[in-house]
Amino acid sequence: DPIVITIQAFLQDNNVVPLSMTYQSLYVTKETQVAIAGIILAGVYVLIIFEIVHRTLAAMLGSLAALAALAIIGN
């Protein structure tokens, strides 16, 4: 079931402004999460070993990929 958050704001002139947001996350098993982390780590190692990009940039790309994966999964 999606999580429903309802926010109600009141303006200076007592008008009500309703705002409704729905957030739904993907439910991924622990094994899938570990596989995603392993793929990201392997990708960073490939970038570093073959010197495709600088090590610092490879680490930053790996962290960006990890944050994107967490955002998509919903953790």
C-alpha positions as CSV (number, residue, x, y, z in Angstrom):
1,D,0.0,0.0,0.0
2,P,1.3,3.5,-0.8
3,I,2.0,5.9,2.0
4,V,-0.3,8.9,1.8
5,I,0.8,12.2,3.3
6,T,-1.7,15.1,3.6
7,I,-0.5,18.6,4.3
8,Q,-2.9,21.5,4.9
9,A,-1.6,25.1,4.9
10,F,-3.5,28.2,6.0
11,L,-2.9,31.6,4.3
12,Q,-3.1,35.0,5.8
13,D,-6.6,35.5,4.5
14,N,-7.9,32.2,6.0
15,N,-8.0,30.4,2.6
16,V,-7.3,26.7,2.8
17,V,-4.7,25.2,0.3
18,P,-4.8,21.4,0.2
19,L,-1.7,19.5,-0.9
20,S,-1.7,15.7,-1.3
21,M,1.5,13.7,-2.0
22,T,1.8,10.0,-2.6
23,Y,5.1,8.1,-2.1
24,Q,5.5,4.5,-3.2
25,S,8.7,2.6,-2.9
26,L,9.9,-0.6,-4.5
27,Y,10.0,-3.6,-2.3
28,V,13.3,-5.3,-3.1
29,T,14.7,-8.3,-1.2
30,K,18.0,-8.2,0.6
31,E,19.6,-10.5,-2.0
32,T,18.7,-8.1,-4.8
33,Q,20.1,-5.2,-2.7
34,V,23.3,-7.0,-2.3
35,A,23.5,-7.8,-6.0
36,I,22.9,-4.1,-6.9
37,A,25.7,-3.1,-4.4
38,G,28.0,-5.7,-5.9
39,I,27.3,-4.5,-9.5
40,I,28.1,-0.9,-8.4
41,L,31.3,-1.9,-6.7
42,A,32.4,-4.0,-9.7
43,G,31.7,-1.0,-11.9
44,V,33.8,1.3,-9.8
45,Y,36.7,-1.3,-9.8
46,V,36.5,-1.6,-13.6
47,L,36.7,2.2,-13.9
48,I,39.7,2.3,-11.5
49,I,41.6,-0.8,-12.8
50,F,41.4,0.2,-16.5
51,E,42.0,3.9,-15.7
52,I,38.9,4.9,-17.7
53,V,38.5,7.9,-15.3
54,H,40.5,9.2,-12.4
55,R,40.1,7.3,-9.1
56,T,38.3,10.1,-7.4
57,L,35.8,10.5,-10.2
58,A,35.2,6.8,-10.2
59,A,34.5,6.9,-6.4
60,M,32.2,9.8,-6.9
61,L,30.3,8.0,-9.7
62,G,30.0,4.9,-7.5
63,S,28.6,6.9,-4.6
64,L,26.1,8.7,-7.0
65,A,25.0,5.3,-8.4
66,A,24.6,4.0,-4.8
67,L,22.5,7.0,-3.9
68,A,20.4,6.7,-7.0
69,A,19.8,3.0,-6.3
70,L,18.7,3.8,-2.7
71,A,16.4,6.5,-4.0
72,I,14.8,4.1,-6.5
73,I,14.5,1.3,-4.0
74,G,13.1,3.6,-1.4
75,N,15.4,3.1,1.5
